[in-house]
Amino acid sequence: MLILVTGATGEVGRRFVPRLLRRATAGDTVRVIVRDEERGTPFAALGAEAVVGDLRDPEDMRKALAGTDAVVNIAAAFRGVPDEEAWAVNHAAAVALGRAAVEAGTQRFVQVGTNLAYGAGRGRPLTEDDAPVPGGQLWGAYTESKVAAEKDLLALHRDHGLDVRIAVLAFVYGEGDPHLAQSMAWAGQWAATQRLAMVHHADVAQGLLRLLYAPGLAGRRYNFSDDAPVTAVELHQLNGVALPAESAGRVDPDPWYGITSTLRARDELGFRPLYPSVWTARDAGAL
């Protein structure tokens, strides 16, 4: 296959692409789209094709998709960016990429989503068949735009036969990613018992690789997380920060918010976390 990866320079992409290059089937080619030639140099050195362009430019998209068999769309605008940018990248650019993939004859499209798109909890682990329920303290333009993108990409699957598969990621961490430290921006406001579902970069790559290569997954969503959500107390311990005294008196408003079931990924893809908990990653020196 000729595989196009977007978002290659982001926290997830720059850790995934080298793993993809190492694990790609013999004869496969990996192509990345980057904003400028300098950003593509490290990937080219590893053996990837680097195409300079912007996902929001239709001509650049056509150039990047030429001859491709599969796309792994990791590009995203996270919380903290203006709402307009979140919608432009997470929804408009993703759907335009899907439509361009249909026109280019690209067969497979792996979309990276977020567990926050499930919204409010159901009193149990969230499954891939749960429809979004807007709400919760982390709901916003990032989450809304991701939900809209999934809906429109799955419509391309139904209407045009694009083989869309969606990877629903928990909170991503590891290998020097600043996300773990950044969690203090909101975990300090949580109840001590409030939990966060997490997934290590190694397991993100494992999940994406399984989705990319496995047959018969068109139109399916798969949750990827580790086996042990961490509490606000543990997040403070991991970051070496004292837990606010008032945390003990707070009440978790939704104990199942963002906590996902990985049974489908385990049963259908053989997914098993390499790092079942953040403590396993810590002990392995993989934070």
C-alpha angles and dihedrals in degrees: 000000000000103000124196117204121195124196090033094152095052126095093269099035099050090053095043101049096061089050091049091051091051094047102036116123115258109277094024119129125209119209125187128194114218136175096241140007094254092060090052096052097085091051093046088052088058092051104268127131110243119208119189114223150100122261089220091061112084094208092050089051092052091049093049093047097048109127095355125147098190142017129206105197108201097148111121143156108223134206114299096050122102113278091242091059092048091054093043094053105028098041115013097039093042094051092043088052090052092050091047089050090056090051092047093051093244106161107198130048122183111194121196113220138171135247087227087073089077089067120191118026128253100214091265140056111301118248132204091253093060113110117225116273106196114228145075131103094281096050114113144108093319092055096038092051092049091051091050092048093052091050094051095043091051087051088058087054092052097041103033106021097246107163098235120181122178126211110203107203129200120213105316121222144151144077095063095313108156092219092095092057091042090058088078089073089076107010088071087065094051133097111262091248097048112122136218123202110222139186127194121232090245090058093044087057091046091053095046092048091051091049093047097052106029116100126230102029101117113147094008131129124209129194118220122193138125123264100255122053111208127232127232087254091058093046089057091048092050091051095043091240125138114247112245110252092231092060092082091061097048123099123226104238095204117016093189098047108136094353106134136192115235095191093112093052091046095048100038103030104026090239115173119168113248085206106037090185140013087249090060088053091047092052090049092051090244100127 
